[in-house]
Amino acid sequence: MARCRSKLPLGARVPIVPSGFRYTKNKRWTARLNIGEAVYLEDFLSRQLLLSYMEQRVPELSGLSTAGNHEQWFVQRLGW
């Protein structure tokens, strides 16, 4: 049996990629996957800010809400 050798080293930056499906139905159902910009936990001042960002971004990518103000997230994210 083969061993898995793709373990990440401790402290590795792991991208978190927001994504959402948009479904449409004409004669049959179609699903479209929309992928947002990757973010990193370290880019946010807190885990709560990252969670809030993802809670806004995923519905936007899914077509469930109108586009939000991403500038506010980047300001909070980068600590400006």
Summary of the structure (lengths in Angstrom):
residues: 80
radius of gyration: 16.6
end to end distance: 50.4
largest distance: 50.4
contacts: 157
relative contact order: 0.19
helix: 34%
strand: 20%
